[in-house]
Amino acid sequence: MIKVHEINNFNSLCETYNKNELSSKIADLVNSNMIHENKSNTYSKDEIENLSKNKNIESMENLIERSYLVYLTNEENEIIGCGMVVKQDGLYFAKTLHIRHDYRGLGYAQQICDLREDFLRSIGKNEIYIESLKYPKTIEFHKKRGFKEASNYRELKYTILMKKDL
């Protein structure tokens, strides 16, 4: 049985979870997924190390404290997927969509995306942005969900900017 957890820290800080433990589990998931996904060598070893620098416990805690977070747990209470929405540069961004590799293809990423988009609609927003990693399957997934490449408003090195009208 997969459980869906939602934490809304957009308007006020939610204190109903262990921040350090949750941040640690999400950082582990994100980093292991990046390594797993990079088996095709889209990014060099140095590039993966640079991408991982801001995927630590502290940075995840910072994101969670200012986000709407959805995460999924399995029967063992392991985090098997997560995704967030944060406000950045005056825009709403989908961040950190990761599904553990042994749970992929079961619709969990779509479920997280639907919940994020429903949340934004519920607060009156009509667009969402994403800085997508350049993995072909990841870009294909976002395009299938209605995202289109957008003009960069700042320099991006390892990602591409995409936008979706809600």
N, C-alpha and C positions, 0 to 999 in steps of 0.2 A: 504494500500500500504506500503510495507516494503522497506526502503531505505538502500542501502549499502554505507558505508563511509570507505575510506581508507586513512590512514596517514602513510607516509613513513619517519620515523626519522632515518633511518639507516645511511645515508651518510651526512645528514644535518638536523638541527633542523627545524621543520615545525611550524610556528607560526600562523596558520590559525584557531585555535580553542581555546576555553577557557580551559586551562589545568586543573585548579582546579575543574571546573564543570564536565568535562569529567571524570577525575580521581575519583571524588566522586560518580558519577553514576555507573562507572564500579566496584568500590569497593563495593557499595551496591548490585549490581547484583551478584558478586562473593560470597559475604558472605551469601546472602539469598539463593543462589543455594546450597552452602555447607550445610547449615542447612536443606534445603528441601531434598537434596540427602541423608542425613545421617539419615533419618527416620528408616532405617534398622539397625541403631546403628553399622555401620562398625567401626566408631571411637567413643571413649568415649567423654564425655563432655569436659574433660581436653584436650584431643587430638584436638578436634575441636577448642577450645580456642587457643591452640598453633598454629594450622594451620592458624587461622584467624589473628594472630599477624602481619603477613607480608602481609595482604590483606587490608591495610588501604589506605587512600587517598594519603599519601606521597609515599608509596611503589608503588602504581599504577602509579602515576605521573612519578616516576623514571623509571618504565618499559616502559611507553609510550614514554618517551624522548629518549629511545634507541632501539625502536622497529619499526617493520612494524605492524600496527594495522588495523584490520578490525572490524567494529562494525555495527550493524543493529539497525535501529530505526523504530518504528511504526508511525501511523498517528498522535499520540499525542507527537511525538518526544521523546518518552521514549526509552531507550536502552533495546533491547530485546535479544541481543546476542553480543558476542565479542570474539576475539581471536588475539593473537600476535605471532610474531616471534622475538626472541632476540638472540644475539650472547653471549654465556656464556662459559667460559673455552675453547674458540677456536672452539666451536661447535654451530650449529644453532638449537635452541630449539623452539618448539611450546609451547606457554604459554597461560594460562588463557582462555581456550575454555569453554565458558559458554553460555547457552541459557536459558532464563527465562522459568520456568517450564510450563507456560501456552502456550508457543510457541514451545514446543518440538514435535518431530515427523513430522515436516513439511519440513525437509531437510535443515534447516538453519545451523546446525552444519557442515554438509557436504559442504555447500556452502562456509563457512568460511575456512574450511580446504583446499578446492580446491584453493581458492584465496591465502592462505598462501603458499601452495606448488608451485603454478604457480609463485609467487613472487620469491621464492628461485631458481627455475629453470631459471628465467629471469636474475638472477645475477650469474648464472653458478654453483650453488650448486646442489649436487646430493644425499644428505641425510639430514634427519631431526630427531631430538630426542625429546622425551617428557618424563617428569616425571609425570606419571599418578597417580592420586589418586586411592586408592584401591577399589573403588566402582565397583562391578562386571559388571554393565551395561556400565560403562565408559571404563573399560578394553576391554570388548567385542566390543564396538564401535571402539576403536583404532585398535584392531586386524582385524576387518572387513575392515579397511582402509589400511591394509598392514603393520602395526607396529608389531614388534616382540620384545620380552623381550631381553634386552641387558645386558651385564656385567656391573656392577657398577664400576665407576672409583673413586667414593667417597661414603661415607656412606649416605644412605637414610633411613629415619625413617618412614615416612608416605606415601611414594610414591614408585613406581617401575619405573625403567628406561626402555624405549622402543625406538626402532630405526626403521626408514623406509628409504629404498633406493628409491630415486625419479626417 
